[in-house]
Amino acid sequence: MRYQPVSVGLAQRLFSTKGWTGLAAALGVILVLVPLLNLLVPVSSPLHLSDYAVALAGKILCYAMVALAMDLIWGYTGILSLGHSLFFALGGYAFGMYLMRQIGHDGSYGSNLPDFMVFLDWKAYPWYWSFTDHFWYAAMLVIAVPALLALVFGYFAFRSRIKGVYFSIITQAMTYAFMLLFFRNETGFGGNNGFTDFKRIAGIPIATGEMRMALFILSGLALLGFLLLARAIVTSKFGRVLTAIRDAESRVMFCGYNPLRYKLAIWTFSAVICGIAGALYVPQVGIINPSEMSPANSIEIAIWVAVGGRGTLIGPLLGAGIVNGAKSWFTVAFPEYWLYFLGLLFVLVTLFLPQGVMGLLKKMRR
Amino acid sequence: METLASGDSGSHTLIPGELDASHGVVLYLEEVTVSFDGFRALNNLSLTIDVGELRCIIGPNGAGKTTMMDVITGKTRPDTGTVFFGQTLDLSQMTEAQIAQAGIGRKFQKPTVFENHSVYENLELAIKTNKGVWNSLFGRLSGEQTDRIGEILYTINLVDKAPLRAGLLSHGQKQWLEIGMLLAQEPKLLLLDEPVAGMTDHETERTAELLTALAGQHSIIVVEHDMDFVSSIARKVTVLHEGCVLAEGPMETVQHNEKVIEVYLGR
């Protein structure tokens, strides 16, 4: 042999020791600290964590999942979707159907149909509501509906090689079209009121501290699970092909890869994460309506990711936390200025922090 | 797999999707025409490349050299005419990825490497293997592939740069990395668009050595403006002009061809 063996490892380690420690700490906070402070520490104690705080944190965990999904498709693959709130809302609606069925006869009209159907003078559930009273069927829909839509939409968009801003505009139009569809009462999803007044999950009352905690823990575990999966994806060769598509797609093709399959796989996976996040979100906030599909919501998701730092997995989680934390404070303190602040934040981040908060942290460490 | 008896010359095995160059010709372009908005970038171009040949293609700007590369690699579809890789593979019916899988590698005019990946990862992505989604998710480099990457790093003189981000390489090094990526694909036909642009004299010399060494195992088409470089490697030169072949033959003959002189030096 004329050459020296080259010993360059590929970044195949899932996490560094520090990463694992962080992950374990997050797990401890979710599984032990929060339940302890909320359920066992008496309300009078200053250490008590209010129900409001738990609900808010649970909501933000769901948003963080969406940010993670967005980062996979935008940060790593370079495809900016401005329709991700649609997948989130579809997951929410799919699980919402089950929650509506769980109301049973306890609605205002005492019928076995949801109130809005009674109001429309419908006598029976439309066909697409069949089996939604079964938990596992609804859970399957939470995954299948966003996945199927993403697969079909993605196949045609990627096959036609629609890229960049054109793709973003089409996704925006798609979520807008679905929003209009869901606003119609005849669509059978409660029109502009959507689904609300949920009573139970699996027969257990929804408005209890324990249920709230269970949903919070489930959201936290789902987020950490997806974080692990996402990390496994981006450290695999598959992940390196995704970034290669982002940076030089034609070279990827001339290397013999079919970008369509890669884009479709990550796009669909991303949509599924959003669907699951939506399904966990709806019982925690107690409502889902078509405004969740509004184009502005999708843009906000992109802002979380940009603020946190594209192409880093932790960044978007931080971004979702920071922006939504600020939002819940702002909308109480100065409700009319929130959108201005959000716009300003986006402009400032784009101008001065192209790598987001993660970029800033990296700079400070140096 | 099916076996076709081909008369007196005996029989050979045909594998669908694999190159069959049993007639000694790796690439056929026949009467290929491509127009963009009425402008004929290729005009009835016919050209054949033999197995193991190193062919240089020269021609003034707008002669159709890059369009020809685009047609061969599936980026542009011919309006009329046929493009065949060996006897059996109709390139006009295949996607870019399929063509690359079948064994045609291409180096762009502007070096195109994955700048955010390390040099090593660039080669890992290029290395010949199953390039499906599933394999990328769960596959690992085999020992042979790791050895092969090491060998290529040595060939392209980037061993000590292996862990470096490719974006940090010099222009010439990027050109070399791109050639290395082509080698990793183990193509049967290599298309090189201006491989020595931006290289130092020393690098150019080494590239010439490399290409000469590769010819024989691979068929190579080089498009180049650098005449010294062309004369140093070429056995056969094709001159393109206004989308078709103006002259073809050994460098000395072509250089003294009156039509060629006219096109290059002006009337």
Chai-1 contact restraints between the chains, C-beta under 6 A:
chainA,res_idxA,chainB,res_idxB,connection_type,confidence,min_distance_angstrom,max_distance_angstrom,comment,restraint_id
A,Y3,B,G150,contact,1.0,0.0,6.0,A-B,restraint_1
A,Y3,B,E151,contact,1.0,0.0,6.0,A-B,restraint_2
A,Y3,B,Y154,contact,1.0,0.0,6.0,A-B,restraint_3
A,P5,B,G150,contact,1.0,0.0,6.0,A-B,restraint_4
A,V6,B,G150,contact,1.0,0.0,6.0,A-B,restraint_5
A,V6,B,L153,contact,1.0,0.0,6.0,A-B,restraint_6
A,V6,B,A162,contact,1.0,0.0,6.0,A-B,restraint_7
A,V8,B,Y120,contact,1.0,0.0,6.0,A-B,restraint_8
A,V8,B,A162,contact,1.0,0.0,6.0,A-B,restraint_9
A,V8,B,P163,contact,1.0,0.0,6.0,A-B,restraint_10
A,S236,B,L137,contact,1.0,0.0,6.0,A-B,restraint_11
A,K237,B,S136,contact,1.0,0.0,6.0,A-B,restraint_12
A,F238,B,S136,contact,1.0,0.0,6.0,A-B,restraint_13
A,F238,B,L137,contact,1.0,0.0,6.0,A-B,restraint_14
A,R240,B,E121,contact,1.0,0.0,6.0,A-B,restraint_15
A,V241,B,S136,contact,1.0,0.0,6.0,A-B,restraint_16
A,T243,B,N116,contact,1.0,0.0,6.0,A-B,restraint_17
A,A244,B,F114,contact,1.0,0.0,6.0,A-B,restraint_18
A,A244,B,L125,contact,1.0,0.0,6.0,A-B,restraint_19
A,D247,B,F114,contact,1.0,0.0,6.0,A-B,restraint_20
A,D247,B,N116,contact,1.0,0.0,6.0,A-B,restraint_21
A,A248,B,T112,contact,1.0,0.0,6.0,A-B,restraint_22
A,A248,B,F114,contact,1.0,0.0,6.0,A-B,restraint_23
A,R251,B,T112,contact,1.0,0.0,6.0,A-B,restraint_24
A,M253,B,E96,contact,1.0,0.0,6.0,A-B,restraint_25
A,M253,B,A97,contact,1.0,0.0,6.0,A-B,restraint_26
A,F254,B,A100,contact,1.0,0.0,6.0,A-B,restraint_27
A,F254,B,R106,contact,1.0,0.0,6.0,A-B,restraint_28
A,C255,B,A126,contact,1.0,0.0,6.0,A-B,restraint_29
A,G256,B,A97,contact,1.0,0.0,6.0,A-B,restraint_30
A,G256,B,A100,contact,1.0,0.0,6.0,A-B,restraint_31
A,G256,B,Q101,contact,1.0,0.0,6.0,A-B,restraint_32
A,G256,B,K131,contact,1.0,0.0,6.0,A-B,restraint_33
A,Y257,B,A97,contact,1.0,0.0,6.0,A-B,restraint_34
A,Y257,B,K131,contact,1.0,0.0,6.0,A-B,restraint_35
A,N258,B,A97,contact,1.0,0.0,6.0,A-B,restraint_36
A,R261,B,V133,contact,1.0,0.0,6.0,A-B,restraint_37
A,Y262,B,V133,contact,1.0,0.0,6.0,A-B,restraint_38
A,A265,B,V133,contact,1.0,0.0,6.0,A-B,restraint_39
